[in-house]
């Protein structure tokens, strides 16, 4: 990969459990010489290794602690500590507050807490969190999902990709995505139940967010099982005038 390009590879985009041919949410972000696993949903560690191994990976970034975005952190832990992976130091892990204790609660099988920090160098996210991984600048903003949840803006050499994570439409996401090159936005809800507090986008709302943010391109992901991906794309495109795509497993989007 050329360092001056930002690239998104879709490892999986299914929800809330893997499809036969599509793991849950997980993406490989590459740019500025860095490689970041963004969300580690069920089944994504396998396809990740088609592109980069845990030895070469520079960081993991996790949007929130639902299992369809985190489950493969458990298998990554075993790979990092008890298999053939040899890293000089723990793998940086950026995630919501409490992520280390949540992992330890799953992994501990005796009186001693599992050594999560020996596998991962944990950095807890907060609203407005900034980090630099190689030549990639990462900005995280708190979004609206009924629990601590974050969206991500990854920028390198003038190109920018914004990933919504799981969230209802909210001003924080729109501001984070302003003038981004590509917005990767969830479209989980076919419609919002009457009286329920939204925690996801509908496809139309994904289009609205992309239009309000003046995003250069929209890619819908995390499409609910009630929707065909083509229908989600068409519904989003009815509200957003730019190009709209779908985060099919294995798809690669190059920016810049």
Secondary structure per residue as TSV (DSSP state, phi and psi in degrees):
chain	resnum	aa	ss	phi	psi
A	1	X	-	360.0	137.3
A	2	X	-	-76.1	132.4
A	3	X	T	-62.2	-26.0
A	4	X	T	-86.0	7.8
A	5	X	-	-109.3	144.2
A	6	X	E	-103.6	130.6
A	7	X	E	-132.0	137.8
A	8	X	E	-114.6	123.7
A	9	X	E	-115.1	126.9
A	10	X	E	-84.8	116.6
A	11	X	E	-86.3	-32.3
A	12	X	E	-175.6	156.9
A	13	X	E	-147.1	13.0
A	14	X	E	-77.9	158.0
A	15	X	S	-152.3	147.0
A	16	X	S	-91.0	4.0
A	17	X	S	-139.9	160.6
A	18	X	-	-65.2	145.4
A	19	X	B	-84.3	168.8
A	20	X	T	-58.9	-30.2
A	21	X	T	-122.2	19.0
A	22	X	B	-151.8	110.0
A	23	X	E	-64.6	176.6
A	24	X	E	-75.7	-169.3
A	25	X	S	-63.8	127.4
A	26	X	E	-173.4	140.1
A	27	X	E	-143.3	146.7
A	28	X	E	-104.3	119.7
A	29	X	E	-104.6	129.2
A	30	X	E	-129.3	135.9
A	31	X	E	173.7	150.3
A	32	X	T	58.5	28.4
A	33	X	T	79.0	2.6
A	34	X	E	-108.0	153.8
A	35	X	E	-131.2	119.7
A	36	X	E	-125.8	131.2
A	37	X	E	-90.1	109.9
A	38	X	E	-101.4	111.9
A	39	X	E	67.6	135.0
A	40	X	E	-121.2	55.8
A	41	X	-	-66.4	166.2
A	42	X	T	-52.5	122.9
A	43	X	T	90.6	-0.6
A	44	X	H	-85.7	-18.5
A	45	X	H	-63.9	-34.5
A	46	X	H	-60.8	-60.8
A	47	X	H	-63.7	-26.8
A	48	X	H	-55.6	-40.4
A	49	X	T	-73.0	-8.3
A	50	X	T	-71.4	-17.0
A	51	X	T	-117.7	-39.4
A	52	X	-	-156.1	140.3
A	53	X	-	-89.7	169.7
A	54	X	T	-63.4	-24.2
A	55	X	T	-68.4	-42.5
A	56	X	T	-86.6	-14.7
A	57	X	-	-64.7	139.5
A	58	X	-	-93.8	-26.7
A	59	X	E	-170.8	163.4
A	60	X	E	-121.9	139.2
A	61	X	E	-126.7	129.7
A	62	X	-	-123.2	129.6
A	63	X	S	-75.9	-40.6
A	64	X	-	-164.8	174.4
A	65	X	-	-97.7	14.4
A	66	X	-	-67.3	147.3
A	67	X	H	-63.1	-31.9
A	68	X	H	-73.1	1.9
A	69	X	H	-121.4	-4.5
A	70	X	H	-133.9	-13.0
A	71	X	T	-58.6	-33.8
A	72	X	H	-78.7	-2.0
A	73	X	H	-62.8	-30.8
A	74	X	H	-65.9	-45.5
A	75	X	H	-72.5	-32.5
A	76	X	H	-61.8	-38.0
A	77	X	H	-56.9	-47.8
A	78	X	H	-64.9	-38.3
A	79	X	H	-63.1	-40.7
A	80	X	H	-70.0	-33.5
A	81	X	H	-105.6	-27.8
A	82	X	H	-129.5	17.9
A	83	X	S	-131.9	-139.9
A	84	X	S	-96.8	6.4
A	85	X	-	-82.4	128.2
A	86	X	-	-126.9	102.0
A	87	X	-	-109.1	149.7
A	88	X	S	-73.4	-17.6
A	89	X	S	-156.5	163.8
A	90	X	-	-58.2	150.5
A	91	X	E	-77.5	123.6
A	92	X	E	-58.7	131.4
A	93	X	E	-128.6	116.3
A	94	X	E	-102.5	123.4
A	95	X	E	-160.4	174.7
A	96	X	S	-62.6	159.7
A	97	X	T	-54.0	136.6
A	98	X	T	88.8	3.6
A	99	X	H	-64.0	-37.2
A	100	X	H	-66.0	-44.6
A	101	X	H	-67.1	-34.1
A	102	X	H	-63.8	-44.6
A	103	X	H	-62.7	-44.0
A	104	X	H	-62.0	-36.0
A	105	X	H	-62.7	-35.1
A	106	X	H	-76.0	-36.6
A	107	X	H	-89.3	-23.6
A	108	X	-	-76.3	127.6
A	109	X	-	-121.2	6.2
A	110	X	S	-145.9	-161.0
A	111	X	S	-73.4	-18.8
A	112	X	S	-100.9	133.9
A	113	X	-	-62.9	135.1
A	114	X	-	-60.7	144.2
A	115	X	-	-80.9	65.9
A	116	X	H	-56.5	-41.4
A	117	X	H	-71.2	-13.6
A	118	X	H	-75.8	-24.9
A	119	X	H	-92.2	-39.4
A	120	X	E	-124.1	134.3
A	121	X	E	-89.3	100.2
A	122	X	E	-84.8	130.5
A	123	X	E	-124.2	113.8
A	124	X	E	-79.4	133.4
A	125	X	-	-77.4	154.7
A	126	X	-	-145.1	166.5
A	127	X	T	-61.2	124.4
A	128	X	T	86.4	12.6
A	129	X	E	-63.5	137.0
A	130	X	E	-123.6	142.8
A	131	X	E	-150.1	154.3
A	132	X	E	-121.8	127.2
A	133	X	E	-122.8	107.6
A	134	X	T	59.1	-128.7
A	135	X	T	-93.3	9.7
A	136	X	E	-96.3	129.9
A	137	X	E	-101.1	124.9
A	138	X	E	-111.4	127.6
A	139	X	E	-122.6	129.5
A	140	X	E	-115.0	137.6
A	141	X	E	-127.5	139.7
A	142	X	E	-68.3	134.8
A	143	X	-	-127.4	-179.2
A	144	X	B	-102.3	96.8
A	145	X	S	-134.9	14.5
A	146	X	S	75.0	10.0
A	147	X	S	-164.2	167.1
A	148	X	S	-58.2	119.0
A	149	X	-	-149.5	150.1
A	150	X	E	-137.3	147.5
A	151	X	E	-104.2	160.5
A	152	X	E	-128.2	137.2
A	153	X	E	-116.7	121.5
A	154	X	E	-112.1	125.7
A	155	X	E	-129.7	141.8
A	156	X	E	-154.7	122.6
A	157	X	T	51.8	45.6
A	158	X	T	88.4	-12.0
A	159	X	E	-96.5	148.2
A	160	X	E	-145.0	138.7
A	161	X	E	-123.6	131.9
A	162	X	E	-116.2	129.8
A	163	X	E	-114.2	124.6
A	164	X	-	-70.9	-22.4
A	165	X	-	61.0	-151.8
A	166	X	S	-101.3	124.6
A	167	X	-	-166.8	150.0
A	168	X	B	-72.9	161.9
A	169	X	-	-55.5	137.3
A	170	X	-	-157.3	152.1
A	171	X	H	-58.3	-33.3
A	172	X	H	-62.2	-41.4
A	173	X	H	-67.4	-43.6
A	174	X	H	-60.8	-43.4
A	175	X	H	-65.7	-41.3
A	176	X	H	-61.6	-35.0
A	177	X	T	-88.7	1.5
A	178	X	T	-55.0	123.8
A	179	X	T	59.0	24.4
A	180	X	-	-71.1	157.7
A	181	X	S	-72.0	-39.8
A	182	X	E	-145.2	133.2
A	183	X	E	-110.1	116.6
A	184	X	E	-95.1	105.2
A	185	X	E	-123.9	132.3
A	186	X	E	-65.2	151.1
A	187	X	-	-143.5	60.0
A	188	X	-	-76.0	-35.5
A	189	X	B	-93.1	125.1
A	190	X	S	-67.5	-33.4
A	191	X	S	-165.4	159.7
A	192	X	-	-89.5	128.4
A	193	X	-	-59.8	142.9
A	194	X	T	-60.4	129.9
A	195	X	T	83.4	-8.0
A	196	X	-	-88.1	145.0
A	197	X	-	-75.2	121.2
A	198	X	-	-63.8	141.4
A	199	X	-	-129.8	1.4
A	200	X	S	-138.8	166.3
A	201	X	-	-86.9	146.3
A	202	X	B	-83.8	165.8
A	203	X	H	-58.2	-39.8
A	204	X	H	-61.3	-40.6
A	205	X	H	-68.2	-33.3
A	206	X	H	-60.5	-42.6
A	207	X	H	-63.3	-41.0
A	208	X	H	-61.7	-44.8
A	209	X	H	-62.7	-44.0
A	210	X	H	-62.9	-41.5
A	211	X	H	-66.1	-45.2
A	212	X	H	-64.3	-33.1
A	213	X	H	-84.9	-7.5
A	214	X	T	58.8	40.8
A	215	X	-	-66.5	145.0
A	216	X	S	-73.6	-25.0
A	217	X	E	-158.2	148.3
A	218	X	E	-120.0	132.0
A	219	X	E	-123.7	120.0
A	220	X	E	-88.3	142.5
A	221	X	E	-142.5	176.1
A	222	X	S	53.0	40.2
A	223	X	-	-72.7	128.7
A	224	X	-	-60.3	151.7
A	225	X	T	-66.2	-15.8
A	226	X	T	-75.4	-10.3
A	227	X	S	-116.9	139.4
A	228	X	-	-77.9	141.0
A	229	X	H	-53.7	-39.4
A	230	X	H	-63.4	-36.3
A	231	X	H	-67.2	-41.8
A	232	X	H	-61.5	-42.1
A	233	X	H	-62.4	-45.4
A	234	X	H	-64.6	-40.1
A	235	X	H	-68.5	-38.3
A	236	X	H	-66.8	-40.4
A	237	X	H	-65.7	-23.8
A	238	X	T	-68.5	-15.5
A	239	X	T	-117.6	-2.6
A	240	X	-	-136.3	126.7
A	241	X	-	-82.0	-10.8
A	242	X	S	-86.2	-176.2
A	243	X	E	-68.6	140.0
A	244	X	E	-126.2	131.8
A	245	X	E	-128.7	179.2
A	246	X	E	-123.2	139.8
A	247	X	-	-81.5	70.8
A	248	X	-	-71.5	144.7
A	249	X	T	-58.6	131.5
A	250	X	T	91.8	-11.1
A	251	X	-	-67.8	145.2
A	252	X	E	-124.2	130.5
A	253	X	E	-121.5	121.3
A	254	X	E	-105.0	134.3
A	255	X	E	-126.9	129.4
A	256	X	-	99.4	360.0
